[in-house]
Amino acid sequence: MAGGVGVSRRYAVYAVVLLALINVINYLDRNIIFVLFEPIKADLDLSDAQLGWLGSAYVVVYALAAIPLGILSDLRSRRAVIGAGVTLWSAFTALGGLARNFWQLFFCRSMVGVGEASYSPAAQSMIADYFPGKGRALALGIFWGGIALGGVAGIWLGGELEHLYGWRAAFLAVGIPGFVLAMLATQLKDPARDQADIPLLEHVRRFELTVWRVARAVWPLWTFTALGALVAYAIDRAAWGSPDLDVAVITGFAGLGFAVQVAVVIRSAILHRQQPRAHHPRVEEFLVAARAVLRTPTLIWLFLGGALIAFSMNGLVAWSPSYMQRELHLTPQIAGRTIGLWGLAAGLLGTVFGGKLGDHLSERFSSGRIVAGSLGFLVGAPLAIWLLTVTDLDLFIPIFFTTLFFFTWYHGPMTAAIFDVVPPQVGASVIGTYVFFSHIAGDAIAYPLVGFLSDRFGLRLAMMLLPAAAFVGGLVVLLAARTTAKDRERARRATGPFRIPDIAREL
């Protein structure tokens, strides 16, 4: 059918609208904390670095959870994964309003990351199946309009709620709508998915997943994180450092654990390739697809560029409300209202325009979506530098509008470009991997780094790092234009039921 396997075009449009609406709530719950930075800082007596870590708490957990939840979405019901995720992030968003210290709020924001990580890969995979050809970039662009709409709505609504009721009530209020949307999402038709699949428990048995095996498989992560917590506790008891040092120690050890974990996984993969393997069709299909992904040059450039883009884009979103409150001397309410009104208009226009531009250019040459995605940052980055030198609100608003318009071009085209060059059966897994890498190497670093630099050099100078990263990211994405045609052709040959010998020969 026109709307994908087993659904009409009209139903596909309904599904995209619903998933986009959930994405609005996703980014509303995600971004509301940024406009609340200043009152939270005053109430809980935090530094800018700690505020940055509150943003990274969400991002790090979100990125780490995206890969396994993306794989789970490929294996089982995407509807169930979406429903559970929306419920989880809504509950912990509300609970954030009850936090009494840095660590309680840190934990709540971390759990919001778990819930939201389950949503994005599964939802985008479903949309790609609803629109398998023409209109895919536009549909994904509408879905990613949730970044613009929800992101600025969170800042706008957060400022208004904080003004009326305080920052705690703001968290409690925005968590409620997610529960209703979670129920609607569980009723969606799941296109291109065999409903008579192996039960999840059977997958668990086939992979021999037990609590002990999982704990042993990820021992570097929990071992180094626990060690970091012990060192931070010892420093705190000895009164040698500050709360910033405690958080930095734990994060540093966790990062070391992540690096060791990656090394362990690579070593295991090398050893696994040297051993005879049992041939379970589902597992074999996934392993062959994974090899195709690892040998796709287009993805390498998109992943690297995506990390720089996430660093700049999300860093600007996070710290702009504080910048406006400190440098333009606005209240949280006025700062949120200004960002919400003009950011919403610019973001929606930019997202839709970028999606249509990507589809239009892709009809003329294979790298059209790549060009559309990168062009917005090459034009928008110089404007962002100018923006950070402005102290007059009347001049700030039009520059802010224009900058955000260009910065939001990339959502639909880049996501569609990823789906263009990978086999559709593992689309959610690849997007999950992209989400993981772009966030863990992007905004997870940007939030605390800008906070750290702000504590020492001031917020204006610290934020200048962000548009520079955006410009470099646009250049890196543009490099993918050289390899897109070849990678799209390889993905096309892999479409449909996997033919293991044919794909293996391609690799």
C-alpha positions as CSV (number, residue, x, y, z in Angstrom):
1,M,0.0,0.0,0.0
2,A,0.9,3.6,-0.3
3,G,1.5,3.9,3.4
4,G,3.7,0.9,3.7
5,V,3.1,-2.8,4.3
6,G,-0.4,-3.5,5.6
7,V,-1.5,0.1,6.2
8,S,-3.2,2.8,4.2
9,R,-1.7,6.2,3.4
10,R,-4.2,7.9,5.7
11,Y,-3.3,5.6,8.6
12,A,0.4,6.2,8.0
13,V,-0.2,9.9,8.3
14,Y,-2.1,9.4,11.5
15,A,0.7,7.3,12.9
16,V,3.3,9.9,12.0
17,V,1.2,12.7,13.6
18,L,0.8,10.6,16.8
19,L,4.5,9.7,17.0
20,A,5.5,13.3,16.3
21,L,3.2,14.4,19.1
22,I,4.9,12.0,21.5
23,N,8.2,13.3,20.3
24,V,7.0,16.8,21.3
25,I,6.4,15.5,24.8
26,N,9.7,13.7,24.6
27,Y,11.7,16.9,24.0
28,L,9.4,19.0,26.3
29,D,10.3,16.7,29.2
30,R,13.9,16.6,28.1
31,N,14.5,20.4,27.7
32,I,12.4,21.9,30.5
33,I,15.3,21.6,32.9
34,F,17.3,24.1,30.9
35,V,15.1,27.1,31.5
36,L,14.9,26.0,35.2
37,F,18.8,26.0,35.5
38,E,18.9,29.4,37.3
39,P,16.2,28.7,40.0
40,I,17.5,25.2,40.5
41,K,21.0,26.6,40.9
42,A,19.7,29.0,43.5
43,D,17.5,26.5,45.4
44,L,20.0,23.6,45.5
45,D,23.1,25.8,45.6
46,L,24.8,24.3,42.5
47,S,27.6,25.4,40.3
48,D,27.4,25.7,36.5
49,A,29.4,22.5,36.1
50,Q,26.8,20.6,38.2
51,L,24.0,22.1,36.1
52,G,25.9,20.7,33.1
53,W,26.1,17.3,34.7
54,L,22.3,17.3,35.2
55,G,22.0,17.6,31.5
56,S,24.6,14.9,30.9
57,A,23.0,12.5,33.4
58,Y,20.1,12.2,31.0
59,V,22.2,12.1,27.8
60,V,24.7,9.5,28.9
61,V,22.0,7.0,30.1
62,Y,19.9,7.8,27.0
63,A,22.9,7.0,24.7
64,L,23.9,3.8,26.5
65,A,20.3,2.5,26.5
66,A,19.6,3.4,22.9
67,I,21.5,0.5,21.4
68,P,20.0,-2.4,23.4
69,L,16.5,-0.9,23.2
70,G,17.0,-0.4,19.4
71,I,17.9,-4.0,19.1
72,L,14.9,-5.0,21.2
73,S,12.7,-2.9,18.9
74,D,14.0,-4.9,15.9
75,L,13.4,-8.2,17.7
76,R,10.0,-7.6,19.2
77,S,7.0,-5.3,19.4
78,R,7.9,-1.7,18.7
79,R,4.6,-0.6,20.1
80,A,5.3,-2.2,23.5
81,V,8.8,-0.7,23.6
82,I,7.4,2.7,22.8
83,G,4.5,2.5,25.4
84,A,6.8,1.3,28.2
85,G,9.4,4.0,27.4
86,V,6.9,6.9,27.4
87,T,5.4,5.8,30.7
88,L,8.9,5.5,32.3
89,W,10.2,8.9,31.2
90,S,6.9,10.6,32.2
91,A,7.0,9.2,35.7
92,F,10.6,10.2,36.4
93,T,10.1,13.7,34.9
94,A,7.3,14.2,37.5
95,L,9.5,12.8,40.3
96,G,12.2,15.3,39.5
97,G,10.0,17.9,41.1
98,L,10.4,16.2,44.4
99,A,14.2,16.2,44.4
100,R,15.9,17.7,47.5
101,N,19.5,17.7,46.4
102,F,21.8,17.3,43.4
103,W,22.0,13.5,43.5
104,Q,18.3,12.9,43.7
105,L,17.7,15.1,40.7
106,F,20.6,13.5,38.9
107,F,19.0,10.1,39.4
108,C,15.6,11.2,38.1
109,R,17.1,12.8,35.0
110,S,19.1,9.6,34.4
111,M,15.9,7.5,34.5
112,V,14.2,9.9,32.1
113,G,17.0,9.0,29.7
114,V,16.2,5.3,29.9
115,G,12.6,5.9,29.0
116,E,13.3,8.2,26.1
117,A,16.0,6.0,24.7
118,S,13.4,3.3,24.1
119,Y,11.2,5.7,22.0
120,S,13.3,7.3,19.3
121,P,14.8,4.2,17.5
122,A,11.5,2.3,17.5
123,A,9.4,5.2,16.4
124,Q,11.7,6.2,13.5
125,S,11.9,2.6,12.4
126,M,8.1,2.4,12.2
127,I,7.9,5.7,10.3
128,A,10.5,4.4,7.8
129,D,8.3,1.4,7.3
130,Y,5.1,3.5,6.9
131,F,6.9,5.5,4.2
132,P,9.3,3.1,2.5
133,G,10.1,5.4,-0.5
134,K,8.8,8.8,-1.5
135,G,8.1,11.2,1.4
136,R,10.3,9.4,3.9
137,A,12.5,12.4,4.6
138,L,9.4,14.7,5.0
139,A,7.7,12.2,7.3
140,L,10.9,11.9,9.4
141,G,11.3,15.7,9.3
142,I,7.7,16.0,10.7
143,F,8.6,13.5,13.4
144,W,11.8,15.4,14.2
145,G,9.7,18.6,14.3
146,G,9.2,17.4,17.9
147,I,12.7,18.7,18.6
148,A,11.8,22.2,17.6
149,L,8.2,22.1,18.9
150,G,8.8,20.2,22.1
151,G,12.3,21.6,22.8
152,V,11.2,25.2,22.7
153,A,7.8,24.4,24.2
154,G,9.6,22.9,27.2
155,I,11.6,26.1,27.6
156,W,8.6,28.3,27.1
157,L,6.2,26.3,29.3
158,G,8.9,25.8,31.9
159,G,9.4,29.5,32.2
160,E,5.7,30.2,32.6
161,L,5.2,27.4,35.1
162,E,8.2,28.4,37.1
163,H,6.9,32.0,37.3
164,L,3.5,30.9,38.5
165,Y,4.2,27.9,40.7
166,G,8.0,27.3,41.0
167,W,10.4,24.9,39.3
168,R,9.2,21.8,41.2
169,A,5.6,22.2,40.0
170,A,6.9,22.6,36.4
171,F,8.4,19.1,36.5
172,L,5.2,17.6,38.0
173,A,2.9,19.2,35.4
174,V,4.8,18.2,32.2
175,G,5.0,14.6,33.2
176,I,1.2,14.0,33.1
177,P,0.4,14.0,29.3
178,G,2.9,11.2,28.6
179,F,0.7,8.6,30.3
180,V,-2.2,9.2,27.9
181,L,0.0,9.2,24.8
182,A,1.6,5.9,25.9
183,M,-1.8,4.2,25.8
184,L,-2.5,5.5,22.3
185,A,0.9,4.3,21.1
186,T,0.3,0.8,22.2
187,Q,-2.7,0.6,19.8
188,L,-0.7,1.5,16.6
189,K,-0.4,-1.0,13.8
190,D,3.1,-2.1,13.4
191,P,3.9,-2.3,9.6
192,A,6.4,-4.8,8.1
193,R,6.6,-6.8,11.2
194,D,5.9,-10.6,11.5
195,Q,3.5,-10.9,14.4
196,A,4.1,-14.6,14.7
197,D,7.7,-14.1,15.8
198,I,9.6,-15.9,18.5
199,P,8.6,-14.7,22.0
200,L,11.0,-12.5,23.7
201,L,11.7,-15.1,26.4
202,E,12.7,-17.5,23.7
203,H,15.2,-14.8,22.4
204,V,16.5,-14.6,26.0
205,R,17.0,-18.3,26.2
206,R,18.6,-18.5,22.8
207,F,21.1,-15.8,23.7
208,E,21.5,-17.4,27.2
209,L,20.8,-14.0,28.9
210,T,20.8,-14.2,32.7
211,V,21.4,-11.6,35.3
212,W,24.9,-13.1,36.0
213,R,25.8,-13.3,32.3
214,V,24.7,-9.7,31.6
215,A,26.6,-8.4,34.7
216,R,29.7,-10.3,33.6
217,A,29.4,-9.0,30.1
218,V,29.4,-5.4,31.2
219,W,31.7,-5.7,34.2
220,P,33.9,-2.7,33.1
221,L,31.0,-0.4,33.3
222,W,29.8,-1.2,36.7
223,T,33.2,-2.0,38.2
224,F,34.8,1.3,37.2
225,T,31.6,3.3,38.1
226,A,31.5,1.7,41.5
227,L,35.2,2.4,42.0
228,G,34.7,6.0,41.1
229,A,31.8,6.3,43.6
230,L,34.1,4.9,46.3
231,V,36.9,7.4,45.4
232,A,34.4,10.3,45.4
233,Y,33.0,9.2,48.7
234,A,36.5,9.1,50.2
235,I,37.3,12.5,48.9
236,D,34.1,13.9,50.3
237,R,34.7,12.4,53.7
238,A,38.2,13.7,53.8
239,A,36.9,17.2,52.8
240,W,39.5,17.4,50.0
241,G,37.3,18.6,47.2
242,S,34.0,20.1,46.1
243,P,30.8,18.6,44.8
244,D,32.1,19.4,41.3
245,L,35.2,17.2,42.0
246,D,33.0,14.4,43.2
247,V,30.9,14.3,40.0
248,A,34.0,14.7,37.9
249,V,35.7,11.7,39.6
250,I,32.7,9.4,39.2
251,T,32.2,10.5,35.5
252,G,35.9,10.1,34.8
253,F,35.9,6.5,36.2
254,A,32.6,5.8,34.3
255,G,34.2,7.0,31.1
256,L,37.3,4.8,31.7
257,G,34.9,1.9,32.3
258,F,33.1,2.7,29.0
259,A,36.5,2.7,27.1
260,V,37.4,-0.6,28.6
261,Q,34.0,-2.0,27.8
262,V,34.4,-1.0,24.1
263,A,37.8,-2.8,24.1
264,V,36.3,-5.9,25.6
265,V,33.5,-5.9,23.0
266,I,35.9,-5.5,20.1
267,R,38.1,-8.3,21.5
268,S,35.1,-10.6,21.9
269,A,33.9,-9.8,18.4
270,I,37.3,-10.7,17.0
271,L,37.4,-14.0,18.9
272,H,33.8,-14.7,17.9
273,R,34.6,-14.4,14.2
274,Q,37.4,-17.0,14.6
275,Q,35.0,-19.6,16.1
276,P,32.3,-21.8,14.5
277,R,28.9,-20.2,15.0
278,A,25.4,-21.8,15.4
279,H,23.2,-20.7,12.5
280,H,20.0,-19.3,13.9
281,P,18.4,-17.4,11.0
282,R,17.4,-14.3,13.0
283,V,20.8,-14.0,14.7
284,E,22.7,-14.7,11.4
285,E,20.7,-12.0,9.6
286,F,21.5,-9.5,12.2
287,L,25.2,-10.3,12.2
288,V,25.4,-10.0,8.5
289,A,23.6,-6.7,8.6
290,A,26.0,-5.5,11.3
291,R,28.9,-6.2,9.1
292,A,27.2,-4.2,6.3
293,V,26.8,-1.3,8.7
294,L,30.5,-1.4,9.8
295,R,31.6,-1.3,6.2
296,T,29.4,1.6,5.2
297,P,31.6,4.8,4.8
298,T,28.6,7.1,4.6
299,L,27.6,6.1,8.1
300,I,31.1,6.9,9.4
301,W,30.9,10.5,8.2
302,L,27.3,10.9,9.4
303,F,28.1,9.5,12.8
304,L,31.2,11.8,13.3
305,G,29.3,14.8,11.9
306,G,26.3,14.0,14.0
307,A,28.3,14.0,17.2
308,L,29.7,17.5,16.4
309,I,26.1,18.6,15.5
310,A,24.7,17.2,18.8
311,F,27.5,18.9,20.7
312,S,26.7,22.3,19.2
313,M,22.9,22.2,18.8
314,N,22.0,20.7,22.1
315,G,24.7,22.8,23.9
316,L,23.1,25.9,22.5
317,V,19.6,24.8,23.5
318,A,20.7,24.0,27.1
319,W,22.6,27.2,27.8
320,S,20.7,29.8,25.8
321,P,18.1,30.4,28.6
322,S,20.8,31.0,31.1
323,Y,22.7,33.2,28.6
324,M,19.5,35.3,28.2
325,Q,19.0,35.6,31.9
326,R,22.6,36.6,32.6
327,E,23.6,38.6,29.6
328,L,20.3,40.1,28.5
329,H,19.0,40.3,32.2
330,L,15.7,38.6,31.5
331,T,13.6,36.6,33.9
332,P,13.1,32.8,33.4
333,Q,9.5,33.6,32.2
334,I,10.5,36.2,29.6
335,A,13.5,34.2,28.5
336,G,11.4,31.0,28.1
337,R,8.7,33.0,26.3
338,T,11.1,34.6,23.9
339,I,12.9,31.3,23.0
340,G,9.5,29.5,22.8
341,L,7.8,31.9,20.5
342,W,10.6,32.6,18.0
343,G,12.2,29.2,18.4
344,L,9.0,27.4,17.7
345,A,8.3,29.3,14.5
346,A,11.9,29.0,13.3
347,G,12.3,25.3,14.2
348,L,9.1,24.2,12.5
349,L,9.8,26.1,9.4
350,G,13.4,24.9,9.3
351,T,12.5,21.2,9.9
352,V,9.8,21.1,7.2
353,F,11.9,23.1,4.8
354,G,14.9,20.9,5.4
355,G,12.9,17.7,4.9
356,K,11.3,19.0,1.6
357,L,14.7,20.3,0.4
358,G,16.3,16.9,1.2
359,D,13.6,15.0,-0.8
360,H,13.8,17.5,-3.6
361,L,17.6,17.3,-4.0
362,S,17.6,13.5,-3.6
363,E,15.4,13.2,-6.7
364,R,18.2,14.9,-8.7
365,F,21.3,13.3,-7.2
366,S,22.0,10.6,-4.7
367,S,23.7,12.8,-2.1
368,G,20.9,15.4,-2.1
369,R,19.8,14.7,1.5
370,I,23.5,14.9,2.7
371,V,23.9,18.3,1.1
372,A,20.6,19.6,2.6
373,G,21.6,18.4,6.0
374,S,25.1,20.0,6.0
375,L,24.2,23.2,4.3
376,G,22.1,24.5,7.3
377,F,25.1,24.3,9.6
378,L,27.6,25.9,7.2
379,V,25.3,28.9,6.9
380,G,23.9,28.9,10.5
381,A,27.2,28.6,12.4
382,P,28.5,32.1,11.5
383,L,25.1,33.5,12.5
384,A,25.3,31.8,15.9
385,I,28.7,33.4,16.5
386,W,27.2,36.8,15.8
387,L,24.2,35.9,18.1
388,L,26.5,35.4,21.1
389,T,27.9,38.9,20.7
390,V,24.5,40.6,20.9
391,T,23.2,42.2,24.1
392,D,20.2,44.1,22.6
393,L,17.0,42.0,22.7
394,D,15.6,43.6,19.6
395,L,18.6,42.5,17.5
396,F,18.9,39.2,19.4
397,I,15.5,37.9,18.3
398,P,15.8,38.1,14.5
399,I,19.4,36.6,14.6
400,F,18.1,33.8,16.9
401,F,15.2,33.1,14.6
402,T,17.4,32.9,11.5
403,T,20.1,30.8,13.2
404,L,17.6,28.2,14.5
405,F,15.9,28.1,11.1
406,F,19.1,27.0,9.4
407,F,20.2,24.7,12.3
408,T,17.0,22.6,12.1
409,W,17.3,21.7,8.4
410,Y,19.3,18.5,9.2
411,H,16.8,16.4,11.1
412,G,14.8,14.8,8.3
413,P,17.5,14.6,5.6
414,M,20.2,13.1,7.9
415,T,17.9,10.5,9.4
416,A,16.6,9.6,6.0
417,A,20.1,9.3,4.7
418,I,20.9,6.8,7.4
419,F,17.9,4.7,6.5
420,D,18.9,5.0,2.8
421,V,22.2,3.2,3.2
422,V,21.3,0.4,5.7
423,P,19.1,-2.8,5.3
424,P,15.6,-2.0,6.6
425,Q,15.5,-5.0,8.9
426,V,18.0,-3.4,11.2
427,G,17.0,0.2,10.8
428,A,16.1,0.7,14.5
429,S,19.4,-0.8,15.6
430,V,21.4,1.5,13.4
431,I,19.5,4.5,14.5
432,G,20.0,3.4,18.1
433,T,23.7,3.2,17.5
434,Y,23.7,6.7,15.9
435,V,21.8,8.1,18.9
436,F,24.3,6.5,21.2
437,F,27.4,7.8,19.4
438,S,26.1,11.3,18.7
439,H,25.0,11.9,22.2
440,I,27.8,10.2,24.1
441,A,30.4,12.0,22.0
442,G,28.3,15.2,21.6
443,D,26.0,16.8,24.0
444,A,27.0,14.6,26.9
445,I,30.4,16.4,26.7
446,A,28.9,19.8,25.8
447,Y,26.8,20.4,28.8
448,P,29.4,20.0,31.6
449,L,32.2,21.4,29.4
450,V,30.4,24.6,28.8
451,G,29.5,24.7,32.5
452,F,33.1,24.1,33.5
453,L,34.4,26.9,31.2
454,S,31.6,29.2,32.3
455,D,32.6,28.9,36.0
456,R,36.1,30.0,34.9
457,F,35.8,32.4,31.9
458,G,32.1,33.4,31.8
459,L,29.2,31.9,29.9
460,R,29.5,34.1,26.8
461,L,33.0,33.0,26.0
462,A,32.3,29.3,26.9
463,M,29.4,29.2,24.4
464,M,31.6,30.4,21.5
465,L,32.8,26.8,21.3
466,L,29.4,25.6,20.2
467,P,29.0,27.3,16.8
468,A,32.6,26.4,15.9
469,A,31.7,22.7,16.4
470,A,28.5,23.2,14.3
471,F,30.5,24.5,11.3
472,V,33.0,21.6,11.5
473,G,30.1,19.2,11.8
474,G,28.6,20.5,8.6
475,L,31.8,20.0,6.8
476,V,32.2,16.4,8.1
477,V,28.6,15.5,7.1
478,L,29.3,16.9,3.6
479,L,32.1,14.3,3.2
480,A,29.4,11.6,3.1
481,A,28.3,12.9,-0.3
482,R,31.2,11.1,-1.9
483,T,30.1,7.6,-0.8
484,T,26.3,7.8,-0.7
485,A,25.5,6.4,-4.2
486,K,27.5,3.3,-3.7
487,D,26.2,2.6,-0.2
488,R,22.6,3.2,-1.3
489,E,23.0,0.6,-4.0
490,R,24.4,-1.9,-1.6
491,A,21.5,-1.3,0.8
492,R,19.1,-1.8,-2.1
493,R,20.5,-5.2,-2.9
494,A,20.0,-6.2,0.8
495,T,16.3,-5.1,0.9
496,G,13.8,-7.8,1.5
497,P,14.4,-11.1,3.3
498,F,18.1,-11.4,3.9
499,R,19.9,-13.7,1.5
500,I,22.8,-14.6,3.7
501,P,25.2,-16.0,1.0
502,D,24.5,-13.0,-1.4
503,I,25.1,-10.4,1.3
504,A,28.1,-12.2,2.6
505,R,29.6,-12.1,-0.9
506,E,28.9,-8.3,-1.1
507,L,31.0,-7.8,2.1
